[in-house]
Protein backbone atom coordinates (compact mmCIF):
# COMPACT_ATOMS: atom_id res chain seq x y z
CA UNK A 1 0.00 0.00 0.00
CA UNK A 2 2.80 2.39 0.92
CA UNK A 3 4.60 1.72 -2.40
CA UNK A 4 1.43 2.52 -4.36
CA UNK A 5 1.11 5.88 -2.59
CA UNK A 6 4.77 6.70 -3.26
CA UNK A 7 4.39 5.72 -6.93
CA UNK A 8 1.29 7.92 -7.31
CA UNK A 9 3.03 10.88 -5.63
CA UNK A 10 5.98 10.47 -8.00
CA UNK A 11 3.64 10.36 -10.99
CA UNK A 12 1.87 13.49 -9.75
CA UNK A 13 5.20 15.32 -9.34
CA UNK A 14 6.23 14.31 -12.88
CA UNK A 15 2.93 15.57 -14.28
CA UNK A 16 3.14 18.87 -12.40
CA UNK A 17 6.74 19.44 -13.52
CA UNK A 18 5.81 18.55 -17.10
CA UNK A 19 2.75 20.84 -17.13
CA UNK A 20 4.65 23.82 -15.71
CA UNK A 21 7.48 23.38 -18.20
CA UNK A 22 5.14 23.00 -21.16
CA UNK A 23 2.95 25.97 -20.20
CA UNK A 24 5.93 28.31 -19.80
CA UNK A 25 7.50 27.18 -23.08
CA UNK A 26 4.18 27.21 -24.98
CA UNK A 27 3.40 30.80 -24.03
CA UNK A 28 6.88 31.87 -24.99
CA UNK A 29 6.75 29.99 -28.33
CA UNK A 30 3.37 31.51 -29.23
CA UNK A 31 4.36 35.07 -28.29
CA UNK A 32 7.88 35.22 -29.77
CA UNK A 33 8.02 32.24 -32.18
CA UNK A 34 11.27 31.30 -30.45
CA UNK A 35 12.39 29.96 -27.09
CA UNK A 36 14.59 31.88 -24.66
CA UNK A 37 17.89 30.05 -24.18
CA UNK A 38 18.07 30.93 -20.47
CA UNK A 39 14.62 29.48 -19.79
CA UNK A 40 15.47 26.36 -21.80
CA UNK A 41 18.69 25.88 -19.82
CA UNK A 42 16.91 26.36 -16.48
CA UNK A 43 14.13 23.90 -17.40
CA UNK A 44 16.65 21.37 -18.76
CA UNK A 45 18.72 21.58 -15.56
CA UNK A 46 15.53 21.14 -13.52
CA UNK A 47 14.62 18.04 -15.56
CA UNK A 48 18.15 16.63 -15.23
CA UNK A 49 18.11 17.14 -11.44
CA UNK A 50 14.66 15.54 -11.21
CA UNK A 51 15.83 12.58 -13.30
CA UNK A 52 19.02 12.19 -11.23
CA UNK A 53 16.98 11.79 -8.05
CA UNK A 54 14.24 9.66 -9.61
CA UNK A 55 16.19 7.59 -12.12
CA UNK A 56 14.09 4.65 -13.28
CA UNK A 57 14.99 4.21 -16.94
CA UNK A 58 16.34 1.00 -18.45
CA UNK A 59 19.35 0.90 -20.76
CA UNK A 60 17.26 0.25 -23.91
CA UNK A 61 15.04 3.23 -23.05
CA UNK A 62 18.09 5.46 -22.58
CA UNK A 63 19.51 4.34 -25.92
CA UNK A 64 16.14 4.87 -27.64
CA UNK A 65 15.88 8.36 -26.14
CA UNK A 66 19.35 9.30 -27.32
CA UNK A 67 18.58 7.95 -30.81
CA UNK A 68 15.25 9.81 -30.98
CA UNK A 69 16.74 13.15 -29.89
CA UNK A 70 19.69 12.56 -32.25
CA UNK A 71 17.33 11.89 -35.15
CA UNK A 72 15.31 15.02 -34.36
CA UNK A 73 18.52 17.04 -34.14
CA UNK A 74 19.62 15.65 -37.52
CA UNK A 75 16.28 16.57 -39.08
CA UNK A 76 16.50 20.02 -37.51
CA UNK A 77 19.96 20.68 -38.93
CA UNK A 78 19.37 19.06 -42.33
CA UNK A 79 15.85 20.09 -43.30
CA UNK A 80 15.20 23.03 -40.94
CA UNK A 81 11.58 21.92 -40.55
CA UNK A 82 11.80 21.70 -36.77
CA UNK A 83 13.67 24.07 -34.51
CA UNK A 84 16.47 23.24 -32.09
CA UNK A 85 14.23 24.52 -29.28
CA UNK A 86 11.63 21.89 -30.18
CA UNK A 87 14.31 19.20 -29.99
CA UNK A 88 15.41 20.45 -26.56
CA UNK A 89 11.81 20.54 -25.32
CA UNK A 90 11.36 16.94 -26.51
CA UNK A 91 14.55 16.05 -24.61
CA UNK A 92 13.07 17.64 -21.48
CA UNK A 93 9.92 15.51 -21.90
CA UNK A 94 12.11 12.41 -22.27
CA UNK A 95 13.97 13.28 -19.06
CA UNK A 96 10.77 13.79 -17.09
CA UNK A 97 8.47 11.08 -18.44
CA UNK A 98 10.57 8.68 -20.52
CA UNK A 99 11.18 7.85 -24.16
CA UNK A 100 7.96 5.99 -24.94
CA UNK A 101 5.87 8.82 -23.51
CA UNK A 102 7.86 11.45 -25.42
CA UNK A 103 7.70 9.62 -28.76
CA UNK A 104 3.94 9.10 -28.37
CA UNK A 105 3.41 12.75 -27.40
CA UNK A 106 5.61 13.94 -30.26
CA UNK A 107 3.70 11.81 -32.77
CA UNK A 108 0.32 13.02 -31.51
CA UNK A 109 1.57 16.63 -31.55
CA UNK A 110 2.72 16.27 -35.16
CA UNK A 111 -0.67 14.87 -36.16
CA UNK A 112 -2.54 17.61 -34.28
CA UNK A 113 -0.31 20.29 -35.81
CA UNK A 114 -0.93 18.86 -39.27
CA UNK A 115 -4.71 18.76 -38.88
CA UNK A 116 -5.06 22.22 -37.32
CA UNK A 117 -2.71 23.92 -39.75
CA UNK A 118 -4.20 22.18 -42.78
CA UNK A 119 -7.52 23.75 -41.81
CA UNK A 120 -5.81 27.12 -41.29
CA UNK A 121 -4.11 26.76 -44.68
CA UNK A 122 -7.42 26.00 -46.42
CA UNK A 123 -8.97 29.05 -44.71
CA UNK A 124 -5.96 31.08 -45.93
CA UNK A 125 -5.06 32.16 -42.38
CA UNK A 126 -1.46 31.02 -42.95
CA UNK A 127 0.75 30.36 -45.95
CA UNK A 128 2.86 27.34 -46.77
CA UNK A 129 5.99 29.23 -45.68
CA UNK A 130 4.59 30.36 -42.30
CA UNK A 131 6.54 29.56 -39.15
CA UNK A 132 4.32 27.53 -36.84
CA UNK A 133 5.09 27.18 -33.11
CA UNK A 134 5.35 23.45 -32.30
CA UNK A 135 5.75 23.56 -28.51
CA UNK A 136 2.07 24.38 -27.78
CA UNK A 137 0.99 21.28 -29.70
CA UNK A 138 3.61 19.17 -27.92
CA UNK A 139 2.48 20.64 -24.60
CA UNK A 140 -1.19 19.85 -25.22
CA UNK A 141 -0.44 16.30 -26.33
CA UNK A 142 2.02 15.69 -23.48
CA UNK A 143 -0.48 16.90 -20.87
CA UNK A 144 -3.33 14.83 -22.38
CA UNK A 145 -1.06 11.79 -22.55
CA UNK A 146 0.00 12.35 -18.92
CA UNK A 147 -3.64 12.38 -17.86
CA UNK A 148 -4.41 9.19 -19.80
CA UNK A 149 -1.37 7.15 -18.72
C-alpha positions as a Markdown table, in Angstrom:
| # | Residue | x | y | z |
|---|---|---|---|---|
| 1 | Unk | 0.0 | 0.0 | 0.0 |
| 2 | Unk | 2.8 | 2.4 | 0.9 |
| 3 | Unk | 4.6 | 1.7 | -2.4 |
| 4 | Unk | 1.4 | 2.5 | -4.4 |
| 5 | Unk | 1.1 | 5.9 | -2.6 |
| 6 | Unk | 4.8 | 6.7 | -3.3 |
| 7 | Unk | 4.4 | 5.7 | -6.9 |
| 8 | Unk | 1.3 | 7.9 | -7.3 |
| 9 | Unk | 3.0 | 10.9 | -5.6 |
| 10 | Unk | 6.0 | 10.5 | -8.0 |
| 11 | Unk | 3.6 | 10.4 | -11.0 |
| 12 | Unk | 1.9 | 13.5 | -9.8 |
| 13 | Unk | 5.2 | 15.3 | -9.3 |
| 14 | Unk | 6.2 | 14.3 | -12.9 |
| 15 | Unk | 2.9 | 15.6 | -14.3 |
| 16 | Unk | 3.1 | 18.9 | -12.4 |
| 17 | Unk | 6.7 | 19.4 | -13.5 |
| 18 | Unk | 5.8 | 18.5 | -17.1 |
| 19 | Unk | 2.8 | 20.8 | -17.1 |
| 20 | Unk | 4.6 | 23.8 | -15.7 |
| 21 | Unk | 7.5 | 23.4 | -18.2 |
| 22 | Unk | 5.1 | 23.0 | -21.2 |
| 23 | Unk | 3.0 | 26.0 | -20.2 |
| 24 | Unk | 5.9 | 28.3 | -19.8 |
| 25 | Unk | 7.5 | 27.2 | -23.1 |
| 26 | Unk | 4.2 | 27.2 | -25.0 |
| 27 | Unk | 3.4 | 30.8 | -24.0 |
| 28 | Unk | 6.9 | 31.9 | -25.0 |
| 29 | Unk | 6.7 | 30.0 | -28.3 |
| 30 | Unk | 3.4 | 31.5 | -29.2 |
| 31 | Unk | 4.4 | 35.1 | -28.3 |
| 32 | Unk | 7.9 | 35.2 | -29.8 |
| 33 | Unk | 8.0 | 32.2 | -32.2 |
| 34 | Unk | 11.3 | 31.3 | -30.4 |
| 35 | Unk | 12.4 | 30.0 | -27.1 |
| 36 | Unk | 14.6 | 31.9 | -24.7 |
| 37 | Unk | 17.9 | 30.0 | -24.2 |
| 38 | Unk | 18.1 | 30.9 | -20.5 |
| 39 | Unk | 14.6 | 29.5 | -19.8 |
| 40 | Unk | 15.5 | 26.4 | -21.8 |
| 41 | Unk | 18.7 | 25.9 | -19.8 |
| 42 | Unk | 16.9 | 26.4 | -16.5 |
| 43 | Unk | 14.1 | 23.9 | -17.4 |
| 44 | Unk | 16.6 | 21.4 | -18.8 |
| 45 | Unk | 18.7 | 21.6 | -15.6 |
| 46 | Unk | 15.5 | 21.1 | -13.5 |
| 47 | Unk | 14.6 | 18.0 | -15.6 |
| 48 | Unk | 18.1 | 16.6 | -15.2 |
| 49 | Unk | 18.1 | 17.1 | -11.4 |
| 50 | Unk | 14.7 | 15.5 | -11.2 |
| 51 | Unk | 15.8 | 12.6 | -13.3 |
| 52 | Unk | 19.0 | 12.2 | -11.2 |
| 53 | Unk | 17.0 | 11.8 | -8.0 |
| 54 | Unk | 14.2 | 9.7 | -9.6 |
| 55 | Unk | 16.2 | 7.6 | -12.1 |
| 56 | Unk | 14.1 | 4.7 | -13.3 |
| 57 | Unk | 15.0 | 4.2 | -16.9 |
| 58 | Unk | 16.3 | 1.0 | -18.4 |
| 59 | Unk | 19.4 | 0.9 | -20.8 |
| 60 | Unk | 17.3 | 0.3 | -23.9 |
| 61 | Unk | 15.0 | 3.2 | -23.0 |
| 62 | Unk | 18.1 | 5.5 | -22.6 |
| 63 | Unk | 19.5 | 4.3 | -25.9 |
| 64 | Unk | 16.1 | 4.9 | -27.6 |
| 65 | Unk | 15.9 | 8.4 | -26.1 |
| 66 | Unk | 19.4 | 9.3 | -27.3 |
| 67 | Unk | 18.6 | 8.0 | -30.8 |
| 68 | Unk | 15.3 | 9.8 | -31.0 |
| 69 | Unk | 16.7 | 13.1 | -29.9 |
| 70 | Unk | 19.7 | 12.6 | -32.2 |
| 71 | Unk | 17.3 | 11.9 | -35.1 |
| 72 | Unk | 15.3 | 15.0 | -34.4 |
| 73 | Unk | 18.5 | 17.0 | -34.1 |
| 74 | Unk | 19.6 | 15.7 | -37.5 |
| 75 | Unk | 16.3 | 16.6 | -39.1 |
| 76 | Unk | 16.5 | 20.0 | -37.5 |
| 77 | Unk | 20.0 | 20.7 | -38.9 |
| 78 | Unk | 19.4 | 19.1 | -42.3 |
| 79 | Unk | 15.8 | 20.1 | -43.3 |
| 80 | Unk | 15.2 | 23.0 | -40.9 |
| 81 | Unk | 11.6 | 21.9 | -40.6 |
| 82 | Unk | 11.8 | 21.7 | -36.8 |
| 83 | Unk | 13.7 | 24.1 | -34.5 |
| 84 | Unk | 16.5 | 23.2 | -32.1 |
| 85 | Unk | 14.2 | 24.5 | -29.3 |
| 86 | Unk | 11.6 | 21.9 | -30.2 |
| 87 | Unk | 14.3 | 19.2 | -30.0 |
| 88 | Unk | 15.4 | 20.5 | -26.6 |
| 89 | Unk | 11.8 | 20.5 | -25.3 |
| 90 | Unk | 11.4 | 16.9 | -26.5 |
| 91 | Unk | 14.6 | 16.1 | -24.6 |
| 92 | Unk | 13.1 | 17.6 | -21.5 |
| 93 | Unk | 9.9 | 15.5 | -21.9 |
| 94 | Unk | 12.1 | 12.4 | -22.3 |
| 95 | Unk | 14.0 | 13.3 | -19.1 |
| 96 | Unk | 10.8 | 13.8 | -17.1 |
| 97 | Unk | 8.5 | 11.1 | -18.4 |
| 98 | Unk | 10.6 | 8.7 | -20.5 |
| 99 | Unk | 11.2 | 7.9 | -24.2 |
| 100 | Unk | 8.0 | 6.0 | -24.9 |
| 101 | Unk | 5.9 | 8.8 | -23.5 |
| 102 | Unk | 7.9 | 11.4 | -25.4 |
| 103 | Unk | 7.7 | 9.6 | -28.8 |
| 104 | Unk | 3.9 | 9.1 | -28.4 |
| 105 | Unk | 3.4 | 12.7 | -27.4 |
| 106 | Unk | 5.6 | 13.9 | -30.3 |
| 107 | Unk | 3.7 | 11.8 | -32.8 |
| 108 | Unk | 0.3 | 13.0 | -31.5 |
| 109 | Unk | 1.6 | 16.6 | -31.6 |
| 110 | Unk | 2.7 | 16.3 | -35.2 |
| 111 | Unk | -0.7 | 14.9 | -36.2 |
| 112 | Unk | -2.5 | 17.6 | -34.3 |
| 113 | Unk | -0.3 | 20.3 | -35.8 |
| 114 | Unk | -0.9 | 18.9 | -39.3 |
| 115 | Unk | -4.7 | 18.8 | -38.9 |
| 116 | Unk | -5.1 | 22.2 | -37.3 |
| 117 | Unk | -2.7 | 23.9 | -39.8 |
| 118 | Unk | -4.2 | 22.2 | -42.8 |
| 119 | Unk | -7.5 | 23.7 | -41.8 |
| 120 | Unk | -5.8 | 27.1 | -41.3 |
| 121 | Unk | -4.1 | 26.8 | -44.7 |
| 122 | Unk | -7.4 | 26.0 | -46.4 |
| 123 | Unk | -9.0 | 29.1 | -44.7 |
| 124 | Unk | -6.0 | 31.1 | -45.9 |
| 125 | Unk | -5.1 | 32.2 | -42.4 |
| 126 | Unk | -1.5 | 31.0 | -42.9 |
| 127 | Unk | 0.7 | 30.4 | -46.0 |
| 128 | Unk | 2.9 | 27.3 | -46.8 |
| 129 | Unk | 6.0 | 29.2 | -45.7 |
| 130 | Unk | 4.6 | 30.4 | -42.3 |
| 131 | Unk | 6.5 | 29.6 | -39.1 |
| 132 | Unk | 4.3 | 27.5 | -36.8 |
| 133 | Unk | 5.1 | 27.2 | -33.1 |
| 134 | Unk | 5.3 | 23.5 | -32.3 |
| 135 | Unk | 5.8 | 23.6 | -28.5 |
| 136 | Unk | 2.1 | 24.4 | -27.8 |
| 137 | Unk | 1.0 | 21.3 | -29.7 |
| 138 | Unk | 3.6 | 19.2 | -27.9 |
| 139 | Unk | 2.5 | 20.6 | -24.6 |
| 140 | Unk | -1.2 | 19.9 | -25.2 |
| 141 | Unk | -0.4 | 16.3 | -26.3 |
| 142 | Unk | 2.0 | 15.7 | -23.5 |
| 143 | Unk | -0.5 | 16.9 | -20.9 |
| 144 | Unk | -3.3 | 14.8 | -22.4 |
| 145 | Unk | -1.1 | 11.8 | -22.6 |
| 146 | Unk | 0.0 | 12.3 | -18.9 |
| 147 | Unk | -3.6 | 12.4 | -17.9 |
| 148 | Unk | -4.4 | 9.2 | -19.8 |
| 149 | Unk | -1.4 | 7.1 | -18.7 |
